[in-house]
């Protein structure tokens, strides 16, 4: 594949790493073979097993990010690295490097901003049951909230356009960065695609850094936060509805008793129901106001995306090896 010579696109392979000394040489070798003209960057995130030295010996450009967390590393990569096409991949050796030219080809031919390598298991040990269930649940939740069907939101294998990378705010700090990438694309209605790619087990001797419960909880919190930020009318509207129903449930017996007897013996309940209804309408008002603010923010993001110059070859077919 062309990689900047003869007017072709410059391709950068971005590999965030934390204690991946066992797997990283194979990852670098495989991507060098699949994309011989690409620049391969390994960003070491405070590894204690010599990952940086091993990656440098394997021929990668090695940099360092002191703030712990994959999101912090990706934010640094997106800021520092200049390229036309970005291949984002984990350094654990589970993703198929030979699929990279196919993902890049799809990005260019179909005029896409992001191509996700949807994982297809090649080994029983590739996915832990908890990870598989969590991925399906969280992916389904995001698809339902943001109105577009995606299959593998948490895949760490993606090909991104320069426009996407340089307009992406990257606010996450940890493994929830993939969720933020997906939601960013869905919110700006970018053209994205998912292509099945083989997904294998880690090399023997390497260990996963993921925690099913801890990272799943962080992703769930991010989904809630992004719903509030990107869909405030829905978020606060649902809160309004829940509070209004609670208020009516508490207040109805008091009102019925007043109509029958002319008395309000349960004054605390009446005050509580009134207070909850006032709070409900405050939530509704917040949702209406914040929806206007969010629309303006979305317009600014879109303008930032459109301000990135578009190269003439970006959407022209290229030949892979």
N, C-alpha and C positions, 0 to 999 in steps of 0.2 A: 504494500500500500504506500502511496506517496505520503511523505511526511515533511513537506515544506520545500523540497527541491523542485525546481521547474514550475514554480507557481502553485504547487499543490498545498493542501491544508497541513498545518503543523499539528501533530498529535502529541499530547502529553498523557502519560499513564500515571495516575496519582494513587499511591499506595500508603495509607496510614498504617503505622505499625506500633505495636506494644508487645515486647517479648515474643517475637516471631523468628528467632534466629534459625530454628529448624526448617521452617517452611519458606522463608523469604528468598533464598537462593533459587529455589525451583520456580517460584512465581516470576522472578526477574528473568530467568532463562526462558521460560515459556512465552512471556510477553515480548521478549526481544526477538524470539523466533517468529511469533505471529505478526508483530508490527516492527520490522527491522529499522524503520526510519523514525520511530517514535522516541521521544525523550522520556525516560522512566525516572520518576521522582519517588523516593522513599522518605517519608517524614517520620522520624523516630519520636515517640512520645514517652520519654523517660524510661526506656527499656533498661533492664538490669542484666540481660543475657548476651550482650554484645551484638544485638540486632543491627545497629548502625554500621559497625565494622564489617560484618558479614555482607550487608547490602552493598557497601562501598566496594568490597572485593569482587562482588558479582557484577559490578559495572553500573550501578544506579547512581543517580545524583541524590546525595543524602543531605537532608536538612533536619532541624530539630524544632519541636514545639514543646515548651516547658509546661504549659497549662494542660493538665490531665483531662483526657476525654476525646473521643473520636470527633465530636462536633467541633471542639476547639482546633483539632488538627485540620479538619476539612476547611474551616474558615480561613486558617493560615494558608493552606494550599491554594484556595480559590483567590486569595488576595495576591499571593506572591508569583504564581506561575502564569506565564503568558503563553497562550496557545490558541488554536482555532477550534480544536476538538479535544475534549477531556474524557479520558477513560478512567472512571473511578472504580477501584476494586480493592477488596480486603487482602491483607498479606498472609492469610492463613492457608492458602493453597487449595481451597475448596472450589474455586471458580475456574471455568474452562477458558484458557487463553485463546484457543483456536476459534472461539466464537467472536472474538473482538472485531475482526474485519467485517464479519456479517452484521454486527450491531452498528458499526460505523457506516457501512453501506446503506443500511436502512435509514439512518439519521440523514444522510445526504440525499438519497433518492426520493424519500417521502417528505422532505422538508420539515423535519422534526426538531424539537428542542431537547427531548430526552428519550432515550431508549433504555428500558429496564430489562436486564437479563433475568427473566422469570425462572426460578430454580426448578429443575427436574431432577429428582434424586437418582443417583447412580449407585448408592450404597445405603444399606439400612442404617448405618451409623451416622450418616450425613446430617440428619435432622433428629433432634431429641423430641419425644412426644410433646413435651410442654411447649417447646418452641413452635412446633407445627400448629398446635391448637391456638397458641397466642397470636401467631401470624395471621391465621384465618380469621380469628375474632376481631383483631384490630384492623385488618384490611377491610373486612366487611363493615365495620363501624365507620371508617373513614369514607368508604364508598357510599354508604347510606347518607351520611351527613353532607358530603360535598357533591353528591349527585352524579358520580361517574364511576363506572365499574373498573376496578383494578384488581389484579390477581395476587401480586406479590409486592406489597408496599415496602416490606422490610429488606428486600434484596440489596446487598452491598455492591452489586455489579451494574454499573450504569455508564452510558455514553451521553455526554452533555455538550450542547453547543456553547460557543463563547458567550453568546447573548444570555443564555440561561445562567452560566456561572458568574458573570460579572454583574448581573442584576439580582443575584440571590443574596438575601441579608445574612443567612447562616447564624441564627440566634441560639441554636441548641448547643449544648456542651458535650453530650454523650452519644450513646448509640441511637437516640431518637432522631438523629440528623436525617436518616432516610425518610422518616415520617414527614419532617419539615420539607424536604425536597419534593415529596409527592404532593403535599398540600399546596405548596407554592405553585407548582405546575397546574394543579386543578383550579386554583383560585384565579390565575391569570389566563385560564383557558388555552394553555399552550398545547401544541401538537405533540403528543407523546405516544409511545407504543411499547408493548411488552413482547419479547421474543424468548421462546423457551431456550434455555441453555443448561447443559449438564451441571450437576452440583454433586461433588464428591465429599468423602470424609477427609478430615484433617490428616496430615502426615503423622505417622507414629512418632510419639515423643513430644508433640505440641499439644497445648491445652487451650480450650475455649475460654474467653474472658467474659462471655455472656452469662448473666444470671436470669433465669426465666422469670422469677417473681420480681426481683428488683428492677430489671430493665423493662419488664412488661408494665410495671406500675409507673415508671417514669414516662413511658410512651403513652400510657392512658392519660396521665396528667397533661402531657403535651397536647393530645387530641382535644381534651377539655379546654385547655387554654386557647388553642387555635380556633376552636368552635366559638368561644367567647369573642376572640379578636376578629375573626373573619366572617362569622355569622351571628352578630350580636342580636339582630331581630329575632332569630330562631332561639338563641340561648336565653335571652331575657324574656321572650314571649313564653317559652316553656316554664320559666320560673314564675312568671305572672300567673299562668294558668294553674300551676300547682298551689300557689299561695291563695289564689282566689277560691279554688275548690275547698281548701282547708278552712278559709274564713267562712264560706257559706255553710260548711258542715258544722262548724262551731256555733254560728249565729242563728241557724234555722230554728233549733229548739227554743232559743231565747225569744225569737220573734213570734213563734207560734204561741208560746206561753203568754206573751204580752197581749196578743190579739184575743186570747181567751179570757184572761183575767185582768188585763190592764196594768199588770205589775211586772217589774223586772227584778226578780229576786236574785238572779245570778249576774250581778253587776260585773264582777271580774271577767267572766266569760264574754260578756257583751263588749267590754273594753278590749279584750284580747282579739276578738273577731274583727272589731273595727280597726285595730292597729295593724292586723295582718292584711286586711283589705287595702289600707293606705299604702303599706309596703308593697303590695302586689302592683298597684298602679304606679308606684315609683319605679319598680322594675320595668314596667311597660314603657314608661317615659324614657328611661335609660336606654332601652333597646332601640327606640325610634331615633334618639339623638345619635347614639353610637353607630347606627346603620349608616347615617349620613357621613359621619367621620370615616368609617371603613370604606365607603364608596370613594371618598377623596383619596384615601391612602392607596386603594387599589389602582386608581387612575395614575397616581404618582409612580407606583411600581411599574405599571405598563409603559409609562413614558420613559422611565429609566431603562427598561428592556429595549424599547425602540430606539434609544439614543446610541446603542452599540452599533457601530458600522457593520454592514452586511457585505461580506466578500462575494464576488461574483461566482466563485466555484462552490460556495457553500451548499448549493442545492443542485449541483451537477453530478451525474453519476461518476464514480471513480472505480478503478479496477483494483481488486485485491489479489494477493498472491495466489 
